[in-house]
Amino acid sequence: MRIAVIGAGVAGLVTALELAERGADVALYEAAPKLGLAAASWLAGGMLAPHCEAESADPAIVAPGLSGIDWWSRHVPDVARHGTLVLAPWRDRADLARFARRTRGHERLDADRIAALEPDLAGRFAEGLFFADEAHLDPRCTLEALAERLRERGVALHFGRCVAAADLDHDRIVDTRGIAARPELPRLRAVRGEMVLLRTREVSLSRPVRLLHPRSPIYVVPRADGLFMVGATMLESDDDRGITLRGTVELLNAAYALHPAFAEAELVETGAGLRPSYADNLPKVTRNGRVVSLNGLYRHGFLLSPAMAAEAAAEIFAETLKDAS
């Protein structure tokens, strides 16, 4: 079967690989001239944190999210399965208690256990939550690894090709364009996210740390070479400009609240992107003729792409078997 995948964000790359592994003849088309200009995936935090995300999302994401961690570990290098640490300043400890009530899969920590997990945070927080089953990855390295896996399997990657389903003669087409697909999927809405990349040798973390705050909760995700991604802003907005001054200040202030050494960090990069979301913030696979749409991944692109790609593949191959019979 000849299948075209439109969109080279995480959903498109994972779906193309899933289909290729099932024996399909796959081609991938991306309007951007190179990998990484599909902004939502390139700017992502890369946290594989289903328990933490369920604090504000449907608990239905937990099981596919946990299975997704196993999928990533099998398919790309350097998936760090070190868990997630959730902290709050003493004045905001009520937020930590509320987070604990809304989630499962965590261990309560005192100051000594926090210091044992993250020595650079010793003495800074009196209590926290540790989600040992969670993981994280570097989205940019991961997208590049996926593209290489696809090339190894003979999948043609066509960058700088803005195509519509009507332009293609493949047996099936999978549309993973995210917010760009809104003309065909009018129920999609945009949720804007902002991020900064910092570099410092004065702080070392082994796992993502979520710092709770009633106004500006953030996550700090460690990467190689002294880099830290700081994000978490969520705005109901179609504004696709770069990061705002307010967003930058809130992220930097929150990073400083986690550890004062971030005050001397190099500000390497800032960015903003639009996440495609449905009203319930859950992704959906839908079909219209030969076009299967996979969209609405919200802030769970890396977490839920493996499960949604498997659902899209099952839809395509079940339909094919039905047609054959």
Sequence and secondary structure as in RCSB ss.txt:
>XXXX:A:sequence
MRIAVIGAGVAGLVTALELAERGADVALYEAAPKLGLAAASWLAGGMLAPHCEAESADPAIVAPGLSGIDWWSRH
VPDVARHGTLVLAPWRDRADLARFARRTRGHERLDADRIAALEPDLAGRFAEGLFFADEAHLDPRCTLEALAERL
RERGVALHFGRCVAAADLDHDRIVDTRGIAARPELPRLRAVRGEMVLLRTREVSLSRPVRLLHPRSPIYVVPRAD
GLFMVGATMLESDDDRGITLRGTVELLNAAYALHPAFAEAELVETGAGLRPSYADNLPKVTRNGRVVSLNGLYRH
GFLLSPAMAAEAAAEIFAETLKDAS
>XXXX:A:secstr
 EEEEE  SHHHHHHHHHHHHTT EEEEEESSSSTT SHHHHT   EE HHHHTTTS GGGHHHHHHHHHHHHHH
SS  B   EEEE  GGGHHHHHHHHHH  S EEEEHHHHHHH GGGTTT SEEEEETT EE  HHHHHHHHHHHH
HHTT EEEET    GGG   SEEEE  GGGGTTT TT EEEEEEEEEEE SS   SS EEE  SS  EEEEE ST
TEEEEE   EE    SS  HHHHHHHHHHHHHH GGGGG EEEEEEEEEEEE TTS  EEEEETTEEEEE  TT 
HHHHHHHHHHHHHHHHHHHHHHHH 
